[in-house]
Amino acid sequence: MNQKKQQEKLIFFDKAAFLLFKLFSLVLVLISFILIVVIIYFYFTFMLPMTASENIIIFTIQTTSAIWIIWGISYNYVKAVFTKPGYPPPNLITKEELKQLKKRYKLIKSNPHNSRALKKIPYCPICKNFKPERTHHDALSGKCVLRMDHFCPWINNTVGYKNHKFFILFMVYLILGCIYAAILSSSAFFFDIGLSDHPVDHQGPLIFVFITCLVVIIGVSFLVGFHFYLLLTNQTTIEFYQNQLPNPKSKKGKIRKFDLGKRKNFDQFFGTTNQYWFKFLFNFENPKGDGIHFIKAEKNLNYRYLNIGDSNVII
């Protein structure tokens, strides 16, 4: 009885912790929306009038760039927040196949020495359903997520197959916006461009904008850099940590099963082509594919990665 009560208490505290975390995430999303609105208002009512060029061509480029960046930040943030990460559709396998899969899972689970083999069974004991490759169960949503990466409190959503691109594009546009604002504020204050007709007490916010943008650029750039490394090697955050473990099938090193090469990985993720790779900044479409079937490099391209020191060599 005591053990049962302790388990019930643990379940209760786990649910309470999840609920508090979700509420905290909602607060962060609300703060983010407010900040985006405040920044747009601040730019058009204060910053643009103080830094606007008298040259009509430069002014047009200045305002067009700002509108494009603001659109990129706002659109991709909204898509990252409200787009579902992607869940396995029902009836991927027959009821009989699911029944056999469940039996196999229980059989392997009964042996405590089969923990590694248990992870390879494409079955989720919580959802009680077939779990496609690269799919993981998300405890916060209570569902299996296709090509799951992580749960982000700043979007109150799990980053998965269908919204991962929007999550990265949001951060890219955020950095571009901060670079743009930092250039404007620094040129206005340090080079006295556009400030001759403004009192000194109006110059303080420009210093604040410049410092804030530098902090955001430095902080977000590390996260963007890591996620670009992941997409260029066709890994998720979960797979990245899994791939740090030695692979028993390979005596030569670790295997990244879905790594097709940087160019193909990039095009697969953003839906671009070799010739027009730069269009990823303008690609606001939903990702193509089903999030279930993925090309495997080791099977289709027949190469593996051999770790030699700090470098990777294709063999």
LODREN-631764 format. One line per 10 residues: number of its first residue (from 1); for each residue z, x, y of N, C-alpha, C, CB. Coordinates in pm, whole numbers, m for minus. Each point is the difference from the previous one (the first is absolute). Glycine has a CB too. Layout:
N
NUM) Z,X,Y,Z,X,Y,Z,X,Y,Z,X,Y  ... .
This chain:
315
1) 0,83,m121,0,m83,121,0,86,126,122,m180,m125  m42,289,122,6,88,117,m134,65,28,241,42,m48  m310,m1,m59,m132,60,19,m100,m101,55,49,157,m187  m37,m281,141,m90,m105,48,23,m26,149,m2,m104,m229  130,101,270,32,m22,142,m50,116,85,202,m134,m67  m188,255,14,m48,117,73,m151,m4,17,193,132,m88  m264,m173,m16,m146,m13,8,m40,m105,102,m19,71,m239  91,m182,239,m29,m107,96,24,48,143,62,m171,m172  44,250,191,28,55,133,m109,96,44,245,m25,m43  m290,109,m50,m107,94,32,m128,m73,37,103,168,m155 .
11) m136,m274,80,m119,m79,30,12,m65,138,m33,m43,m246  153,m8,275,24,m64,130,m17,100,114,158,m162,m110  m100,282,95,m9,102,105,m144,51,15,239,66,m45  m311,m57,m68,m140,41,7,m83,m101,79,25,118,m220  m4,m246,192,m73,m105,72,36,m1,148,m7,m136,m211  136,156,239,44,4,140,m62,118,74,216,m110,m66  m222,226,m3,m60,120,61,m148,m21,27,169,143,m118  m240,m204,21,m142,m30,19,m21,m94,119,m38,33,m247  123,m136,256,m12,m97,109,23,65,135,76,m180,m156  26,265,166,29,70,125,m114,93,38,245,m14,m50 .
21) m301,80,m50,m111,92,27,m123,m76,50,87,155,m176  m113,m272,116,m113,m82,44,21,m51,143,m42,m66,m238  166,27,270,31,m44,136,m17,115,99,160,m171,m92  m115,289,50,m17,119,83,m147,29,24,215,92,m89  m297,m109,m14,m144,21,12,m63,m100,96,m4,91,m234  48,m216,227,m50,m102,93,31,37,145,28,m175,m178  91,228,201,40,43,134,m91,114,48,240,m67,m46  m271,162,m43,m88,111,35,m141,m49,34,134,150,m149  m183,m249,74,m132,m56,27,0,m69,136,m42,m30,m246  147,m46,275,12,m67,130,3,101,113,123,m190,m108 .
31) m46,298,90,7,107,101,m138,62,21,240,47,m64  m314,m25,m46,m133,61,8,m96,m89,79,39,115,m220  m38,m247,192,m86,m92,74,35,0,149,m24,m142,m206  153,141,236,45,2,141,m47,128,69,201,m141,m61  m187,255,m9,m41,128,58,m150,2,27,187,112,m121  m267,m167,29,m145,m3,20,m35,m83,123,m35,26,m248  99,m142,262,m26,m87,117,44,69,129,30,m205,m144  88,268,143,52,69,119,m92,115,40,234,m63,m66  m282,138,m34,m88,114,29,m131,m48,62,102,127,m191  m159,m237,138,m124,m55,56,22,m44,145,m73,m75,m230 .
41) 183,6,253,32,m46,135,22,118,94,103,m208,m95  m28,306,48,32,118,82,m127,76,36,224,16,m110  m317,m5,15,m121,77,25,m86,m66,107,6,81,m237  m32,m212,223,m93,m66,91,62,m33,137,m112,m94,m200  244,81,207,62,m35,129,56,121,76,55,m220,m99  m32,331,27,62,114,67,m79,129,m18,220,m110,m33  m246,146,m92,m59,131,m29,m146,8,44,157,23,m191  m237,m126,157,m142,1,35,m22,4,151,m47,m126,m209  116,43,290,m19,9,144,35,137,58,47,m243,11  53,312,m72,42,129,53,m92,114,m42,233,m83,m2 .
51) m303,67,m110,m81,110,m53,m149,m31,1,191,64,m142  m229,m181,195,m142,m40,m3,m85,93,85,69,m238,m36  m185,273,m18,m93,86,72,m86,m85,94,m4,164,m193  m34,m104,307,m87,m71,95,m145,m1,m48,154,67,187  m185,23,m278,m135,4,m59,m13,m116,m98,m15,253,28  m83,m340,m7,m15,m121,m80,m29,32,m147,m82,m119,204  8,229,m229,m33,36,m139,126,46,m74,m234,66,70  311,22,m5,124,49,m61,100,m114,m18,m37,225,105  43,m314,m7,91,m115,m8,m39,m91,m116,37,12,249  m168,m33,m268,m47,m84,m112,36,62,m134,m188,m84,144 .
61) 166,215,m156,36,70,m124,150,m7,m23,m196,156,28  272,m139,79,147,m2,m8,51,m136,m50,10,166,189  m57,m273,m129,47,m134,m39,m54,m42,m137,13,m61,243  m140,95,m272,m58,m35,m131,75,69,m113,m225,m31,108  257,159,m87,75,76,m102,137,m63,m22,m121,211,65  186,m251,45,133,m60,m11,m5,m132,m77,65,109,217  m164,m193,m185,m13,m130,m68,m29,21,m149,m83,m106,214  m4,202,m246,m34,29,m139,123,47,m79,m234,60,72  313,30,m12,119,52,m68,106,m110,m16,m47,229,95  66,m308,11,97,m110,m7,m39,m101,m107,51,31,244 .
71) m181,m61,m251,m49,m90,m105,26,60,m138,m177,m87,156  149,216,m173,21,66,m129,146,m3,m43,m196,146,49  286,m121,45,144,m3,m31,43,m141,m37,40,192,158  m76,m289,m74,46,m139,m20,m58,m61,m127,20,m25,248  m152,38,m266,m66,m62,m115,53,56,m132,m205,m35,139  209,167,m149,41,62,m126,148,m22,m28,m178,171,30  260,m180,74,143,m29,m24,17,m142,m54,64,160,185  m133,m255,m122,8,m139,m46,m51,m11,m145,m32,m83,238  m78,151,m269,m54,m4,m136,96,65,m100,m232,5,95  296,106,m55,95,68,m89,122,m87,m28,m78,221,88 .
81) 120,m297,14,119,m85,m14,m30,m124,m84,82,82,222  m194,m149,m194,m25,m132,m58,m95,0,m121,38,m89,227  m100,203,m256,m85,6,m119,85,29,m123,m195,80,139  183,m162,m240,75,25,m123,m54,125,m67,44,m247,m29  44,328,m29,m43,129,m56,m91,m13,m121,210,93,82  m213,m209,m143,m83,m22,m118,83,m8,m126,m186,120,112  171,m230,m183,77,m22,m122,m96,m21,m118,191,m101,133  m150,142,m253,m87,m20,m116,m29,m149,m22,94,210,m105  m218,m247,89,m33,m142,m25,46,m41,m140,m198,17,155  224,m145,m173,43,m47,m133,m116,4,m100,171,m147,110 .
91) m134,142,m235,m99,m9,m109,m96,119,m5,16,m247,19  35,367,13,m82,120,m16,m23,29,m148,89,92,218  9,m132,m298,m14,11,m146,36,m135,m61,56,250,3  m92,m269,m126,27,m128,m67,150,m13,m32,m234,0,m98  277,m122,69,140,m24,m33,41,75,m127,m16,m224,108  m75,233,m201,29,71,m125,16,150,27,m128,m174,m130  42,229,216,9,142,35,131,28,76,m253,15,9  291,m107,78,125,15,74,119,m6,m95,m107,m103,203  100,17,m301,107,m12,m98,14,129,m80,m41,m246,m15  m70,303,m28,2,125,m74,51,115,87,m191,m82,m141 .
101) 153,80,268,44,104,94,151,m6,21,m224,m10,115  276,m111,m104,144,m20,16,77,50,m122,m47,m197,148  m6,168,m267,64,47,m124,2,153,m5,m77,m210,m119  m35,268,156,m11,146,m1,100,62,98,m244,m17,m63  258,m47,180,94,49,102,144,m4,m53,m156,m81,182  193,m31,m243,136,m15,m53,26,99,m114,m3,m243,65  m98,266,m146,15,92,m112,25,143,49,m150,m147,m138  73,191,235,17,135,54,130,12,78,m250,26,12  289,m135,57,123,2,78,123,11,m89,m113,m137,175  104,87,m296,113,4,m93,37,143,m39,m68,m223,m86 .
111) m24,316,103,27,141,m29,29,73,131,m149,m6,m206  272,54,227,35,65,128,m77,129,26,225,m100,m24  m287,157,m79,m73,126,16,m144,m23,44,147,102,m175  m186,m227,192,m138,m32,36,m17,m38,146,m34,m73,m232  118,128,320,m6,m37,142,m134,37,63,248,30,13  m303,86,m51,m130,40,56,m112,m91,m49,81,238,12  m76,m274,m140,m102,m89,m56,11,m141,56,0,137,m209  123,m178,243,23,m135,53,m70,m18,135,220,m9,m120  m222,115,201,m61,m9,133,m151,m18,m9,183,141,90  m241,m103,m203,m145,m9,m15,m46,m137,m47,m3,243,m48 .
121) 98,m326,8,m37,m135,m44,m34,m85,123,151,18,m206  m272,m74,214,m40,m79,117,62,m140,0,m214,128,5  346,m131,0,71,m128,m4,119,6,95,m72,m40,m241  89,m66,321,115,m9,90,102,m96,m60,m146,50,202  264,0,m240,101,m87,m60,61,m100,98,48,183,m159  m61,m156,289,56,m91,102,m97,m115,27,128,192,104  m255,m156,m80,m102,m103,22,m46,m62,m132,m73,121,206  104,m51,m317,m42,m44,m134,m151,m20,m6,223,m111,m33  m292,211,85,m145,m11,6,m64,138,m17,19,m201,150  m150,200,m174,m76,124,m12,2,75,133,m147,m104,m178 .
131) 166,236,171,7,83,121,m115,99,m2,252,m25,12  m354,5,74,m115,91,3,41,142,40,m149,m195,56  60,288,m80,25,139,35,16,14,152,m131,76,m203  222,12,244,35,28,139,81,m113,65,m209,137,16  247,m235,m96,80,m112,49,147,27,m28,m192,m160,m37  277,124,134,145,19,m17,73,m126,48,m23,251,30  139,m272,m88,80,m116,39,77,32,129,21,m73,m242  m34,m16,339,69,16,128,126,m86,m1,m219,46,121  334,18,m116,127,m72,m10,24,m91,120,91,190,m133  m141,m152,250,25,m79,121,m79,m130,1,45,211,123 .
141) m168,m208,m171,m79,m122,m5,15,m73,m134,m162,104,158  213,m31,m257,17,m60,m133,m131,m19,m74,200,m113,86  m304,187,m45,m131,m12,m63,m58,138,m30,m39,m218,121  m55,220,m213,m75,123,m25,m108,14,108,45,m15,m251  m63,137,302,m93,25,109,m110,95,m47,183,m36,171  m308,m2,m145,m114,83,m38,m2,129,83,m130,m206,m65  113,317,m3,m7,132,65,111,14,105,m250,8,m40  371,m36,m3,114,0,91,29,140,54,95,m194,m124  m69,202,254,35,128,64,149,5,33,m232,15,95  277,m105,m8,142,m5,36,25,m127,81,19,254,m2 .
151) 109,m284,24,36,m111,90,33,60,136,88,m143,m192  m152,88,296,21,52,136,78,m103,81,m213,136,m13  334,m102,60,78,m96,79,m63,m32,136,201,86,m115  m284,6,168,m61,m24,131,m109,m108,m4,50,237,57  m99,m270,m176,m95,m110,m12,58,m112,m87,m192,161,28  315,m141,m78,67,m98,m86,m93,m44,m113,138,m80,195  m204,177,m253,m97,m31,m103,m16,121,m92,m121,m160,154  79,135,m274,m30,108,m93,m141,50,27,156,m97,m174  m172,227,180,m131,61,19,m65,13,m138,75,127,209  m184,m200,m227,m68,m1,m128,m150,6,17,187,m129,m96 .
161) m260,88,m5,m145,16,m3,m70,m68,118,16,13,m248  25,m133,283,m74,m79,99,37,27,145,m16,m171,m173  131,236,198,38,24,140,28,147,31,94,m228,3  m115,317,m101,27,143,22,m90,56,110,71,23,m239  m199,m64,238,m94,49,100,43,m40,141,m184,m14,m170  229,m110,186,43,m47,132,127,72,46,m103,m224,m49  189,256,m45,123,75,31,m34,138,56,122,m125,m182  m217,194,120,m38,134,46,m77,m9,132,m9,80,m238  m83,m176,250,m75,m15,124,91,m33,118,m198,m75,m133  302,m4,108,96,m29,106,64,129,51,45,m226,m103 .
171) m3,313,12,63,126,41,m99,92,70,160,m21,m192  m287,21,145,m103,84,64,m23,m47,144,m109,42,m224  94,m173,243,m21,m53,135,124,18,87,m163,m167,m94  280,161,33,123,23,75,3,142,56,120,m168,m144  m161,265,62,m5,139,46,m106,17,109,76,78,m226  m194,m140,205,m105,7,102,46,m61,132,m172,m11,m180  244,m101,171,53,m64,121,101,87,71,m38,m220,m105  124,286,29,101,88,59,m64,123,64,167,m81,m170  m270,135,103,m73,115,58,m66,m42,132,m41,96,m232  m21,m214,230,m66,m53,120,100,m18,114,m170,m116,m145 .
181) 283,52,114,102,m24,103,63,130,49,46,m223,m104  m28,319,13,58,129,38,m93,77,94,123,7,m220  m254,m14,192,m98,68,87,0,m63,138,m142,57,m198  142,m192,203,m2,m69,129,127,29,81,m141,m179,m101  256,164,35,126,20,71,18,144,44,99,m187,m131  m139,282,49,16,141,37,m95,39,111,73,51,m233  m198,m99,227,m97,32,105,41,m61,133,m182,13,m173  242,m133,165,43,m67,123,119,71,64,m83,m216,m93  178,257,9,122,58,56,m15,149,29,131,m171,m125  m180,247,27,m4,145,16,m113,46,91,98,19,m226 .
191) m209,m98,230,m113,40,84,m18,m91,122,m111,92,m204  208,m182,223,4,m87,118,m128,m84,14,148,169,113  m199,m215,m230,m120,m84,2,41,m146,11,m129,169,m137  92,m233,245,28,m142,16,139,m30,51,m159,m39,m180  237,141,218,138,m25,41,21,16,151,71,76,m224  m173,m38,296,17,28,143,43,m123,78,m172,176,m20  133,m296,m26,33,m122,72,123,m71,m57,m240,m23,54  312,89,m146,115,m63,m63,127,76,32,m148,m85,m183  257,16,207,127,68,27,50,77,m121,54,m177,166  36,273,m138,50,87,m106,74,m78,m108,17,184,166 .
201) 57,m291,m128,79,m72,m99,m86,m76,m99,180,m19,168  m310,8,m142,m91,m64,m95,m54,100,m102,m61,m167,176  93,296,m156,m53,102,m90,88,21,m122,m104,109,197  230,m153,m190,93,17,m111,m48,m61,m130,180,0,165  m232,m125,m165,m49,m60,m125,m110,81,m67,59,m220,94  m140,292,m15,m107,80,m59,58,116,m83,m151,m61,192  260,119,m144,66,106,m77,56,m58,m129,56,125,212  2,m245,m203,55,m67,m118,m110,m29,m102,181,m103,142  m297,55,m93,m112,m29,m88,m48,128,m69,m68,m192,148  57,300,m71,m48,127,m54,92,52,m110,m104,52,222 .
211) 235,m52,m197,96,51,m98,3,m90,m124,138,99,186  m138,m231,m165,1,m95,m112,m123,18,m88,130,m163,139  m245,179,m76,m124,18,m76,3,129,m82,m124,m128,176  177,234,m119,10,126,m75,87,m16,m123,m31,127,213  144,m197,m197,92,m22,m113,m69,m81,m110,197,8,157  m268,m114,m117,m70,m85,m98,m111,78,m69,53,m204,137  m129,282,m61,m110,79,m57,52,96,m106,m126,m17,216  234,87,m184,56,97,m94,55,m70,m125,57,152,192  19,m261,m171,61,m70,m113,m100,m68,m92,196,m35,143  m290,m41,m84,m96,m76,m80,m105,90,m63,37,m196,149 .
221) m68,308,m84,m103,91,m53,38,54,m138,m60,62,235  187,m33,m257,43,47,m132,m25,m106,m106,174,144,109  m142,m270,m75,m21,m110,m95,m148,m23,m26,213,m105,78  m294,107,28,m144,m17,m14,m60,114,m82,m8,m123,219  53,245,m191,m49,116,m73,28,m11,m149,35,138,203  85,m185,m237,37,m16,m141,m87,m107,m66,236,71,53  m257,m183,17,m80,m108,m59,m148,38,m10,164,m165,91  m214,247,2,m137,47,m13,m13,96,m117,m32,m29,247  134,109,m270,m1,87,m119,m4,m86,m126,129,179,125  m52,m288,m126,2,m88,m117,m136,m65,m23,242,m43,41 .
231) m304,m10,65,m127,m69,m19,m113,97,m34,77,m177,159  m68,302,m108,m102,99,m31,13,53,m142,m6,62,241  122,m81,m302,21,39,m141,12,m122,m90,113,209,77  m136,m328,m18,2,m127,m74,132,m21,m73,m247,16,m27  355,m7,103,133,m24,m53,73,m99,90,7,232,m102  91,m301,44,95,m76,81,126,85,12,m96,m226,m76  190,181,158,126,73,12,73,7,m134,17,m73,240  m20,m38,m314,65,m4,m132,m68,98,m94,64,m240,35  m198,240,m36,m74,90,m88,19,146,39,m167,m181,m38  182,205,168,23,138,47,126,58,m64,m114,m55,218 .
241) 222,m22,m217,125,49,m60,m10,5,m152,127,m95,195  m200,1,m253,m20,4,m145,m81,123,m41,11,m251,m7  m108,288,90,m86,114,m33,68,135,19,m191,m140,65  310,138,m4,75,125,12,61,41,m133,47,m54,239  m35,m44,m330,57,29,m132,m106,62,m91,163,m192,27  m123,285,m113,m97,62,m92,m63,m105,m91,131,215,6  m259,m202,m29,m71,m94,m87,m6,57,m141,m137,m85,194  198,17,m293,3,53,m136,m138,11,m65,225,m97,m19  m323,22,73,m134,4,m58,m79,123,44,4,m249,m6  41,310,114,m74,113,53,85,126,0,m135,m156,141 .
251) 88,257,m211,70,128,0,m35,81,125,0,m1,m253  m104,m40,321,m49,77,114,58,m45,134,m208,36,m129  269,m151,134,56,m45,127,5,m150,10,m85,205,105  103,m254,16,12,m143,23,m138,m63,20,227,35,102  m238,m161,m137,m128,m70,9,10,m114,102,m54,60,m241  m42,m64,335,m11,m115,90,m117,m82,m52,96,125,204  m64,m232,m274,m100,m73,m77,m112,m62,83,179,m44,m160  m147,9,286,m97,m77,78,m64,81,111,131,m203,m52  m106,333,54,m53,87,105,m148,28,m25,228,104,33  m314,m163,47,m145,16,m13,m56,106,93,m14,m237,m68 .
261) 102,303,142,m44,92,104,23,m62,136,m171,99,m154  199,m17,254,40,m49,133,m99,m99,59,115,215,36  m245,m183,m43,m102,m85,61,m3,m138,m63,m134,204,52  130,m209,m185,m6,m128,m70,131,m77,12,m166,99,m159  278,m28,159,129,m67,17,8,m67,137,108,167,m152  m154,m96,254,0,m53,137,m86,m125,9,37,232,90  m159,m224,m144,m92,m114,6,52,m119,m80,m191,160,29  254,m131,m143,55,m107,m83,112,m72,73,m61,128,m206  143,m55,277,115,m58,68,m41,m82,122,138,191,m80  m225,m134,164,m38,m66,125,m127,m83,m10,109,186,117 .
271) m181,m176,m229,m123,m76,m14,m113,55,84,137,m198,m49  m140,331,69,m104,63,80,m101,69,m92,162,33,193  m260,35,m132,m97,79,m75,m1,141,54,m142,m205,m46  81,297,m29,m4,140,42,m61,18,139,m18,65,m240  m86,m140,266,m74,16,124,76,m58,120,m212,m8,m131  288,m98,105,69,m67,111,152,m3,m24,m206,m141,40  263,255,m79,144,5,m29,85,m34,122,m48,172,m174  m2,m137,295,76,m20,123,20,m149,31,m90,217,86  17,m304,m156,11,m144,26,131,m59,m53,m249,m14,m10  333,98,m54,126,m53,m52,87,m55,113,m12,164,m190 .
281) m4,m111,312,77,m51,113,m46,m138,44,36,234,73  m156,m272,m111,m55,m130,39,m8,m97,m118,m131,115,179  183,m72,m293,m9,m83,m121,125,m86,m12,m143,175,m115  133,m300,159,114,m91,m2,m9,m101,m114,20,28,247  m111,m3,m342,m18,m93,m112,108,21,m106,m249,m4,43  268,m97,m125,93,13,m112,m57,98,m102,84,m234,37  1,306,m110,m49,97,m97,m83,m65,m110,199,141,48  m300,m68,m95,m85,m52,m107,63,30,m136,m206,31,145  160,m101,m247,54,19,m134,108,m101,m31,m54,241,16  114,m227,m134,102,m96,m43,139,60,m9,m177,m117,m123 .
291) 190,248,143,131,63,m8,51,16,m142,47,m94,221  m132,66,m317,40,6,m141,m74,111,m74,47,m246,5  m178,256,24,m83,99,m68,m28,118,92,m105,m182,m141  133,302,94,m22,122,77,m71,104,m86,206,m48,139  m294,123,m75,m69,108,m70,98,113,m24,m223,m64,104  223,118,m226,87,111,m33,m79,131,4,144,m151,m143  m94,246,217,m71,126,17,m11,77,m130,80,8,234  29,1,m308,1,81,m121,m92,m57,m108,233,70,55  m258,m201,m46,m86,m64,m101,m147,2,42,193,m146,m68  m217,112,195,m138,m18,45,m63,126,58,58,m234,44 .
301) 25,318,20,m54,122,60,36,124,m81,13,m109,223  78,91,m319,34,105,m94,50,128,68,m170,m95,m153  262,81,251,65,119,52,149,m24,12,m207,63,122  280,45,m123,145,m6,11,46,103,102,22,m80,m239  101,61,284,57,93,97,93,98,m69,m19,m175,178  m3,300,m152,88,104,m53,79,58,116,m161,53,m189  292,m58,180,86,53,105,14,151,m13,124,m218,9  m170,291,91,16,144,3,71,36,130,m208,39,m141  337,m12,129,79,27,120,7,m124,86,m66,240,m6  19,m228,131,4,m113,92,m136,m68,13,183,113,124 .
311) m281,m71,m206,m134,m55,14,m40,m80,m122,m61,191,146  m38,m279,m127,m55,m79,m109,m143,45,m26,148,m197,58  m181,222,m183,m134,42,m37,m58,m102,m95,59,243,32  m181,m289,m4,m68,m94,m89,m61,77,m116,m48,m158,193  76,111,m314,m54,68,m118,m78,m100,m85,192,166,2 .
